[in-house]
Amino acid sequence: MGLSPETLLRYNRPGPRYTSYPTAPVWGEAHSDEALHSGLAGLRLPATLYVHIPFCAEQCTFCGCNMVVAGRREPGTRYLNALERQIEALPLPADRVAVQRIHLGGGTPTWLQPDELERLYAILFRRFVPVAGAELSVEADPEVTTDAQVDTLARLGVNRLSMGVQSFDPKVLAAVNRPQRQSRVAAILEQARGLGMYSLNLDLIYGLPHQHAESFAETLDLTLAMRPDRLAIFGYAHVPWLKPHMKQLDASALPGPVERARLFLLAHERLTAAGYQAIGLDHFALPEDELAVAQREERLHRNFMGYTTRPGLDLVGLGMSAISEFQASFVQQKVKLAPWWRAVEEGQPVTEKALVLSAEDQLRREVISRIMCNFVLPYAAIESAHGVSFEAHFAEALADLAPLEADGLVERRADRLVVTEKGRLLVRNVAMCFDAYLAAPSTGPRFSQTV
């Protein structure tokens, strides 16, 4: 790779992860569902469906998700009732619409019991019809996911699981309140494979309290022994101003910037040496996995669910805090549970934030997406799609790239911009040069560090 911790640290600054552009902090408040209904009316088919299940059995102190700790079962019943009401009332372009992907995220979707999962999919299938070859995926916490739940999901058509593992170091796990056993993770992977599931993914996190190179290497070795099809390696984002529960975490035990950079490089080194292909910002996949194939063919896409092989699909988000992405707009539902289900139950607007994209937003969204996903930006494709002269339109951005070019992180060729092998670990910094909103005044921190 040839990238030192010192080089990484020189570029370490707050920056977006670019699951969207423009990023969520610049979206405006919305007091009606007009943007949501307009997007649904023009829904391009087949679409993608995301359903947010917010409940978790416990609060992990590292968690940045929109979630609710629930020890009783009643909230699940009320939530499913509200989802059913919302879905039945959606102004879709047809009674039932085709979808290429259905993803359950959270929270912990497997907080739902088998009968609740069956009810949820029955509700979804009344309005959404998976096309042949559709991907039905679910995020799972291995410590709360039972064999019966995995069997139920497979029977319902789920063909992909993504499990949050984070670490196998007992000291690290205790520090972030995350019970975890490698044996349970391995058992679920074996069961899922036996049921025909594919592209099985595990999530790990670097930068957690008490984490160091030796312990993280052990976690990587245990993970690689299970040979998941995909891995996501996320940097812990310590954002207590956004997630107050992170104040419970011992910030003095977090790895310093140099150690964190070393963990970042260690993960890349170990995984690529084990035969995984680095995908975009933070994902790795076996070369035969469709995610790796899509990147090699330059058709990878990135949205709020991460990297996907299905570019250009409208995304319908359902449930508390869920985000919909249409051709020219983003819409987020109310991010707190009580206001969300009260709005649904009373037939009031569920939208909290929205943004209608300008032509300039759509242009820069495509530029940033191509950089983040495929590491290549062909000028002619941008010029043809958006009617601009690339070098003239992005003269300021190209000037901002000069230091990265000098460090060998990008190459400006006659017909394209290429993020080099060295530059891929800093791809967020490359994309940030094309972000027109970063210079806007802010009332406080908005993003995590890029390393």
C-alpha positions in Angstrom: 0.0 0.0 0.0 2.9 2.4 0.8 0.8 4.7 2.9 2.2 5.5 6.3 0.3 6.4 9.5 1.9 9.9 9.3 0.4 10.5 5.8 -3.0 9.3 7.0 -2.8 11.7 10.0 -2.0 14.7 7.8 -5.3 14.2 6.0 -7.3 13.2 9.2 -10.1 15.8 9.5 -13.9 15.7 10.0 -15.7 14.6 6.9 -18.8 12.9 5.6 -19.1 9.2 4.8 -21.2 10.2 1.7 -24.0 7.7 2.0 -25.8 10.7 0.4 -24.9 13.9 -1.3 -25.9 16.5 -0.2 -25.3 15.1 3.3 -28.1 15.0 5.9 -26.9 18.0 8.0 -27.8 20.4 5.1 -31.3 19.0 4.6 -34.1 21.3 5.7 -36.9 20.8 8.2 -40.2 19.6 6.6 -43.7 19.9 8.0 -45.6 18.0 5.3 -45.2 14.8 3.3 -45.2 16.6 0.0 -41.7 15.5 -0.9 -42.4 11.9 0.1 -45.6 11.7 -1.9 -44.1 13.4 -4.9 -41.2 10.9 -4.9 -43.5 7.9 -4.6 -45.7 9.2 -7.4 -42.7 9.1 -9.7 -41.1 6.0 -8.3 -38.9 4.2 -10.8 -39.3 0.5 -10.8 -38.1 -1.9 -9.6 -37.2 0.0 -6.5 -35.4 -0.8 -3.3 -37.1 -1.0 0.1 -35.5 -0.2 3.5 -37.4 -0.9 6.7 -36.1 0.4 10.0 -36.6 -1.8 13.1 -35.4 0.4 16.0 -35.5 -2.0 19.0 -32.5 -3.4 20.8 -32.2 -5.5 24.0 -29.4 -3.4 25.3 -27.6 -0.1 24.7 -24.1 -0.6 23.2 -22.1 2.5 24.1 -20.4 2.8 20.7 -23.7 2.7 18.7 -24.5 5.6 16.4 -27.8 4.1 15.1 -31.3 5.4 15.7 -32.4 2.8 18.2 -34.6 2.3 21.3 -33.8 -0.1 24.2 -36.9 -2.3 24.7 -37.2 -5.1 27.3 -41.0 -5.6 26.8 -42.7 -7.0 23.7 -45.6 -4.5 23.5 -43.6 -1.8 21.6 -43.0 -4.3 18.9 -46.7 -5.0 18.4 -47.4 -1.3 18.3 -44.6 -0.6 15.8 -45.8 -3.3 13.5 -49.3 -2.0 13.7 -48.0 1.5 12.7 -45.9 0.1 9.9 -49.0 -1.7 8.6 -51.0 1.4 8.7 -48.3 3.5 7.0 -47.7 0.9 4.2 -51.4 0.5 3.4 -51.7 4.2 3.0 -48.7 4.8 0.8 -49.5 6.6 -2.5 -47.6 4.1 -4.6 -48.0 4.2 -8.4 -49.7 0.8 -8.2 -51.4 -1.5 -5.6 -48.2 -3.6 -5.6 -44.9 -2.5 -6.9 -41.8 -4.5 -7.9 -38.7 -4.3 -5.7 -35.1 -5.4 -6.4 -34.1 -5.4 -2.7 -35.7 -5.5 0.7 -33.4 -4.7 3.6 -34.3 -4.7 7.3 -32.0 -2.5 9.4 -31.9 -1.2 12.9 -31.6 -1.3 15.8 -31.8 -5.0 15.8 -34.3 -6.5 13.3 -33.9 -9.9 15.0 -35.2 -8.4 18.2 -38.5 -9.4 16.5 -39.6 -12.9 17.3 -40.3 -15.5 14.5 -44.0 -14.8 14.5 -43.4 -11.0 14.4 -41.0 -11.5 11.5 -43.6 -13.5 9.6 -46.2 -10.7 10.2 -43.8 -8.0 9.0 -43.0 -9.7 5.7 -46.7 -10.4 5.2 -47.4 -6.7 5.6 -44.5 -5.8 3.2 -45.5 -8.3 0.5 -49.0 -6.9 0.3 -47.6 -3.7 -1.4 -44.1 -4.8 -2.5 -43.3 -7.7 -4.8 -39.7 -9.0 -5.0 -38.6 -9.5 -8.6 -36.8 -12.7 -9.7 -33.3 -12.7 -8.2 -34.2 -10.0 -5.6 -32.0 -9.6 -2.6 -33.7 -9.8 0.8 -31.2 -8.9 3.5 -31.4 -8.5 7.3 -29.0 -7.1 9.9 -28.6 -9.3 12.9 -27.1 -9.3 16.3 -25.6 -12.8 16.7 -26.2 -12.8 20.5 -29.9 -12.3 20.2 -30.5 -14.2 16.9 -31.8 -17.7 17.4 -31.8 -20.7 15.1 -35.6 -20.4 14.8 -35.3 -16.8 13.6 -32.7 -17.7 10.9 -34.9 -20.6 9.8 -37.9 -18.3 9.6 -36.0 -15.7 7.7 -34.9 -18.2 5.1 -38.4 -19.6 4.7 -39.6 -16.0 4.1 -37.1 -15.6 1.3 -34.3 -13.8 3.0 -31.0 -14.7 1.3 -28.5 -12.4 3.0 -27.5 -11.7 6.6 -25.2 -9.0 7.9 -24.0 -9.4 11.5 -22.5 -6.8 13.7 -19.5 -8.4 15.4 -17.4 -5.3 16.2 -14.7 -7.2 18.2 -13.8 -10.5 19.8 -11.6 -8.9 22.5 -13.4 -9.5 25.9 -11.9 -6.3 27.4 -13.0 -4.2 24.4 -16.5 -5.8 24.4 -17.0 -5.2 28.1 -15.9 -1.5 27.7 -18.7 -0.9 25.1 -21.4 -3.2 26.7 -21.4 -5.6 23.7 -21.7 -9.3 24.7 -20.2 -11.4 21.8 -19.1 -15.0 21.3 -17.1 -16.1 18.2 -18.7 -19.6 18.5 -22.2 -18.0 18.1 -21.2 -16.0 15.1 -19.6 -19.1 13.5 -22.8 -21.1 14.2 -25.1 -18.6 12.5 -22.8 -18.4 9.5 -22.8 -22.2 9.1 -26.6 -22.3 9.5 -27.2 -19.5 7.0 -24.9 -21.1 4.4 -26.7 -24.4 4.9 -30.0 -22.6 4.1 -28.6 -21.2 0.9 -27.8 -17.7 2.0 -25.0 -15.9 0.2 -22.8 -12.8 0.5 -22.8 -13.1 4.2 -21.3 -10.1 5.9 -19.6 -9.3 9.2 -19.0 -5.8 10.7 -15.9 -5.0 12.7 -15.0 -1.6 14.3 -11.6 -0.2 14.9 -10.8 2.7 17.3 -12.8 1.2 20.3 -11.6 1.6 23.9 -8.6 -0.5 24.9 -8.1 -1.6 21.3 -4.5 -2.0 20.1 -2.7 -3.7 17.2 -2.2 -7.1 18.9 -5.8 -7.5 20.1 -7.2 -6.2 16.8 -5.0 -8.6 14.9 -6.5 -11.5 17.0 -10.0 -10.3 16.1 -9.1 -10.2 12.4 -7.6 -13.7 12.6 -10.8 -15.1 14.3 -12.9 -13.4 11.7 -10.9 -14.6 8.7 -11.1 -18.2 10.1 -14.8 -18.1 9.4 -14.3 -16.8 5.9 -17.3 -14.5 5.5 -18.1 -13.4 2.0 -17.9 -9.7 2.9 -16.5 -7.6 5.7 -17.2 -4.0 6.7 -14.5 -2.3 8.7 -15.9 0.8 10.3 -13.9 3.4 12.2 -15.6 4.2 15.6 -17.1 7.7 15.4 -17.0 9.3 18.9 -19.8 11.8 18.6 -21.2 12.3 22.1 -22.7 15.7 21.0 -25.0 13.6 18.7 -25.3 10.4 20.8 -25.2 11.3 24.5 -24.9 7.6 25.6 -21.4 7.7 24.2 -20.5 9.8 27.3 -20.7 6.5 29.3 -17.7 5.2 27.3 -14.2 5.9 28.8 -12.9 8.3 26.2 -9.4 8.2 27.8 -9.2 4.5 26.7 -9.7 5.3 23.0 -6.7 4.7 20.8 -4.8 7.8 19.9 -4.6 9.1 16.4 -1.4 7.2 15.5 -2.6 3.9 17.0 -6.0 4.4 15.2 -4.2 4.9 11.9 -2.2 1.7 12.5 -5.4 -0.3 13.1 -6.8 1.1 9.9 -3.8 0.0 7.9 -3.6 -3.3 9.7 -7.1 -4.2 8.7 -6.5 -3.4 5.1 -3.2 -5.3 5.1 -4.6 -8.5 6.7 -7.8 -8.6 4.7 -6.2 -8.0 1.3 -3.4 -10.6 2.1 -6.2 -13.1 2.9 -7.6 -12.6 -0.6 -10.3 -10.0 0.0 -10.8 -7.2 -2.5 -11.0 -3.7 -0.9 -14.4 -2.2 -1.9 -14.9 1.5 -1.8 -14.4 3.2 1.6 -14.7 0.5 4.2 -15.9 -2.8 2.7 -14.0 -5.9 1.6 -15.3 -8.9 -0.4 -14.1 -12.1 -1.8 -13.2 -11.7 -5.5 -16.1 -13.9 -6.6 -18.7 -12.0 -4.5 -21.0 -9.8 -6.6 -19.9 -6.7 -4.7 -16.3 -7.2 -5.9 -17.5 -8.0 -9.4 -19.6 -4.8 -9.5 -16.6 -2.7 -8.5 -14.4 -4.2 -11.1 -17.1 -3.4 -13.7 -17.5 0.1 -12.3 -21.2 -0.3 -11.5 -21.0 -0.1 -7.7 -23.4 2.3 -5.9 -23.6 3.7 -2.4 -26.6 4.7 -0.3 -27.8 4.7 3.3 -27.5 0.9 3.4 -23.9 1.0 2.3 -22.5 -0.3 -0.9 -24.8 -2.1 -3.3 -24.5 -3.7 -6.7 -27.8 -2.2 -7.9 -27.2 1.4 -9.0 -29.8 3.9 -10.0 -32.7 2.5 -8.0 -35.1 4.6 -6.0 -35.1 3.8 -2.3 -38.3 3.8 -0.2 -37.6 4.0 3.5 -40.2 3.0 6.0 -40.3 3.3 9.8 -38.8 5.7 12.4 -35.9 7.7 11.0 -36.0 5.9 7.7 -34.7 7.8 4.6 -36.1 7.6 1.1 -33.9 8.5 -1.8 -35.6 9.4 -5.1 -34.1 10.7 -8.4 -34.2 14.3 -7.2 -35.0 14.3 -3.5 -34.2 12.9 0.0 -36.9 12.4 2.7 -36.3 11.4 6.3 -39.1 10.3 8.6 -39.3 11.5 12.2 -36.2 10.2 14.1 -37.8 9.7 17.5 -40.1 6.8 18.1 -42.9 8.5 20.0 -43.4 11.3 17.5 -43.2 8.8 14.6 -45.8 6.4 15.6 -48.1 9.2 17.0 -47.9 10.8 13.5 -48.7 7.5 11.8 -51.5 6.6 14.2 -53.1 10.0 13.8 -52.7 10.3 10.1 -50.3 13.3 10.4 -47.2 14.0 8.3 -44.3 11.7 9.2 -41.5 13.7 7.4 -38.9 15.5 9.6 -36.3 16.5 7.0 -36.3 16.7 3.2 -34.2 18.1 0.4 -35.1 18.6 -3.3 -31.9 18.4 -5.3 -30.9 21.1 -7.7 -29.2 20.3 -11.0 -25.9 21.2 -9.4 -26.6 18.8 -6.5 -27.4 16.0 -8.9 -24.2 16.7 -10.8 -22.0 16.6 -7.7 -23.8 13.6 -6.3 -22.8 11.6 -9.4 -19.2 12.8 -9.2 -18.9 12.0 -5.5 -20.6 8.6 -6.0 -18.3 7.6 -8.8 -15.3 8.5 -6.6 -16.5 6.8 -3.5 -17.7 3.6 -5.3 -15.4 3.0 -8.2 -12.3 5.2 -7.6 -12.6 6.4 -11.2 -14.2 9.6 -12.6 -14.5 9.6 -16.4 -14.9 13.2 -17.5 -16.8 12.4 -20.7 -19.6 10.5 -18.8 -20.1 13.5 -16.5 -20.1 16.0 -19.3 -22.5 14.0 -21.4 -25.0 13.4 -18.5 -25.0 17.0 -17.2 -24.0 19.2 -20.1 -20.9 20.8 -18.4 -17.2 21.2 -19.3 -15.7 19.1 -16.5 -12.4 21.0 -16.1 -14.0 24.4 -16.3 -16.9 23.6 -14.0 -14.7 21.9 -11.4 -11.6 24.2 -11.6 -11.7 25.0 -7.9 -12.1 21.3 -6.9 -9.3 20.3 -9.2 -7.1 22.9 -7.5 -8.0 21.5 -4.1 -6.8 18.1 -5.3 -3.3 19.3 -6.0 -1.8 18.3 -2.6 -3.4 14.8 -2.9 -2.0 14.5 -6.4 1.5 15.5 -5.1 1.2 12.8 -2.4 0.3 10.2 -5.1 -3.3 9.7 -3.8 -4.9 10.7 -7.1 -3.9 10.9 -10.7 -5.3 13.4 -13.2 -5.2 11.8 -16.6 -6.3 13.3 -19.9 -9.8 11.7 -19.8 -10.3 10.8 -16.1 -9.5 11.2 -12.5 -8.2 8.1 -10.8 -7.9 7.4 -7.1 -4.7 5.4 -6.7 -4.2 2.3 -4.5 -2.5 4.6 -1.9 -5.4 7.1 -2.1 -8.2 4.6 -1.6 -7.9 4.7 2.2 -8.4 8.4 2.0 -11.2 8.4 -0.6 -13.4 10.5 1.6 -10.8 13.3 1.4 -10.8 13.0 -2.4 -14.6 13.3 -2.5 -14.7 16.2 -0.2 -12.9 18.4 -2.8 -16.1 18.2 -4.8 -18.5 19.0 -1.9 -20.0 22.5 -2.3 -21.5 22.5 1.2 -18.4 21.9 3.4 -17.4 25.6 3.5 -20.9 26.6 4.9 -20.9 27.9 8.5 -21.8 25.3 11.2 -23.0 25.7 14.7 -21.0 22.7 15.9 -19.3 19.4 14.9 -21.1 17.6 12.1 -18.9 14.7 11.0 -16.5 12.0 12.3 -12.8 12.0 11.4 -11.8 10.6 8.0 -9.3 8.1 9.6 
